[in-house]
Amino acid sequence: MNWDQIKIIFHREMRDQLRDRRTLFTIVVLPLVLYPLLGMVLLQMTQFTRVQEVRICVAGKEHWPEHPRLFESVSNSVADSPDSVSRGVEFISQSVGDELTAKMRTQARIELASGQYDLWVFIPKGGKIQPSGNRDQNITANGEELEATISNVDGIPSLYILGNRASERSLLAERRFRTMLAHWQQRWLKEQLRTHDLDPRLADPISVATSDIAPPDTRSALLWSKILPFVMLIWALTGAFYPAIDLCAGEKERGTLETLLSSPANRREIVWGKLLTVYCFSICTALLNLTSMQVTASVLMRQFGRLGIAEGLDSLGPLPISSLGWLIVILLPMSALFSALALAIAALARSSKEGQYYLMPMLLVCMPLVLLPMLPGMTLSVGTCVLPITGAVMLARSFIEGQYHEAWIHAPFVVIVTASCCILAAKWAEKQFESESVLFRENERFGISSWLRHLWRDRASVASPAEAILCGLVILVALFFGRLVSSDTVLNWDSIARSSLRTQIALVLGPSLLMATVLTRSLRPSMGLRVPRFLDLSVCVLFAVCLHPLYSRIVWFLNREYSMGSETQAVLEQLQGVISAAPWHSVWIVMAIIPAICEELTFRGFIFNGLKQKNNVLRAILISALFFGFSHGMLQQSIAASMMGIVLGMIAWKTGGVFCGLAFHVTHNTLSTFLPQWIAEESNLPTTMRWAFSRTSEGVDYSSLWLTVSVLLSLLCAAYIWTRKEHEKSNAPSTVSWLRQALSAASFARR
Amino acid sequence: MIEVQELTKSYPDLDRGCFVALDGVSFRANAGEIYGLLGPNGAGKTTALRILSTILKPTCGWVRVNGFDVVQNASEVRKSIGFVSNNTAIYDRLTGWEMVEYFGRLYGIPRKQLDDRMNKLFDDLRMQDIRNVPCAKMSTGMKQKVSIARALVHDPPVLIFDEASVGLDVLVARALLDIIARLRTDGKCIIFSTHIMREVERLCDRVAIMHRGQILAEGTIQELSDRYGQDDLEDLFHDLLANHNQMHGVASE
């Protein structure tokens, strides 16, 4: 790679983009103008809500004590009224009867609905309200009636409030009235205390003094650290996407890409030149937006604080420089990731218009990862920091909030994950530029019939990568709906078995078998039905046994990191109870064998072989493992299963078929299903095997000794499988010789 | 200078399964010679020239340009050629001068030398008056001149013109042919693809007539007319295509 070439390309692309009015508008003008304008509108709107006066109709005002006064209209224009809460409330009196009747309520309801006033307050004579029927029921039945404030003190009347919670004004009126009422109660209480020769201070016996150890910097950082990363990353993404479209799809459209491809710069240099340009724009957009938004927001909030709209916000100054620094540190890798992703996706598009269509899917994928850190209760942990984007945002937040210890511990994980994602995305972008079919995609007319004809006519012996991925997606969607349907099944073995079989056979094996039958020429290569060597099978069984302790430890760790809800836990325990009571052979078939067969044929058969084309082994192993993982539904299971999927993928690759993986899978499932209940009773353990298990506070588990030994043994097994030459066609035994081998081994065992 | 041997290129295609754009094409072009590729639209000329300029990779066969293999030494090949096609547009937001300068720098020409070379080129092609005009504001003829300057900036020994006169008016097309003729006298090896007979007759030393990914006939115009007993190139071309279509059971177009 020649950096001079990259520099030349980068300079030209930058100059080109800076001369593009659309790009400049989105990247420079929009952020500088957008936020101040938005702020202005917001300020005016809040002022508008401040002047909004509400009308409260009071019926039976004469039944309310003269002193202290409650129903006194105070207009909003009175700057410093003695009671600032009552600003903007107008009371109108109404003379009605002494008792609350249905007719009065109906009348008030009509007047409320017609907007004559926003709240109706009724004070009956003599204090008590006799609600007709059950009050709660009344409220829920029509949703209009608020409540009767029933007083228990003689001489204080009760209040009946009728409002309309579907109306913003009515809600505001109620809120203001309740605040006034609370103030009134305080004053009344103090007066009562005074008349009874008691200290009026008894009304508020506790005085609370608060102070905050957080320096003002950090206080403002807390709010900013939640909002700013989100805004920054969304703009980093947007800022990467538009230039990327212009640099790839736009160049294709204008015909300049071919000119560039015939120049001495090679594809890699072209990609990196473009990538750097996109990167620059992504960073600039994010930074400009960040600055503009922060300046506007801090000005706005100070204004709000001064107006007394939002108490305490006036202390919210600009984000401290150090925090800003951390945001920028996090922006650099995130922008790189977004730029590479945007470039790779934009390379797929034939025109700018087509490129725009790809923005939404990309946003939809990235958005949850950016939003996740904003959820309450999300903290930086091993579990969250390995999520791409999310981990980086959480890390930035920890730094901004001053939790340096936490942050530094998790920083290496975040760096590794983010760097891997960036490298993968950049490689993907490079790959797109190497691909003739991507660069020179013609606008071929797409017709369903010709496509179907093509699918049938050009069937290969194994599925295409696209078909394999489609199969995985179909299975995930089917499982999602399948689980929704079967989630309320009764907990007994019969129904569990039936639903498990239905899920596995119809939703996992079904789609892949159907696709293999229709889309490939033969089931044998497409599903990986290749007869294995007996030795390989045995090693895989041993491998599964040896890997199980490590797997159990990983599952235990995952359950601790991503704690399961208590409800889920209860259901799982119930399930375990039902399973342990069921006959073992049916449990074995339903929980261990059938899932293994269905999943292996699908994930290591159809999907793996489809993805493995053109020696793309890594892609095949990773994607099939991810599909396998996600098919397990629960997050904890998904992560553990994805790891297992990688091991199984390696087995499928090296042994060239599904059967060795199947042996591994069945063994693993058997251990996972039966071992916990078997070792729960210590008496079940033969004395010769006691060393492999130990009793912990949570029950019996593998001992550390066996864990260490088993990990070493599984490394040996992995090494054996790894060193096995793939596709040893000549060595692959025929079915007959395999049977003979198996029979001789069996007779040996009998002897 | 250019050797093409059994060149084949096929693409996956929705309607036809696999579409063979080039089917075992072989030819050879020498320095100081204009080699014409004559064929109707879809004959495979553009595909062949894209492979020659390393933009596409061949499915089978090999191509050597200036002694370099297009797959093994793609970078050297790109340095030895100037490629002008109606698909190689210029950057709208650059001026003519900036456009040519950009490519000159990509070819690694030192700045001083590049300046001299460009000044000479702009004089030769009579482009000095449009050097600071943004390409977006240029006429088709001016744009084509900038393209040619871009292809000549590094003084390559091999030049490839793929339907370069499409869309040009008579005057500009004529000027283009003059430039190409001049380049031949400079000893360049030139490949010129077109579907216009007049241009071939005027310009090319040797011609290959292409149809459906194959070369139907090759030689100087004189040789071709002797071989097929046809003095008029257009008639000769038409007969060859008709014969080929007849042999392969395709309705004549």
Interface residues (C-beta under 8 A of the other chain):
Chain A: D4 Q5 I8 I9 R12 R15 D16 R19 D20 R254 G255 T256 E258 T259 L261 S262 S263 P264 A265 N266 E436 S437 F440 E444 F446 G447 S450 W451 H454 R457 D458
Chain B: Y11 P12 D13 L14 D15 G17 C18 R50 S53 T54 I55 L56 K57 A74 S75 R78 K79 I81 F83 S85 N87 T88 A89 I90 Y91 D92 R93 L94 E98 Y102 F103 R105 L106 Y107 G108 S147 R150
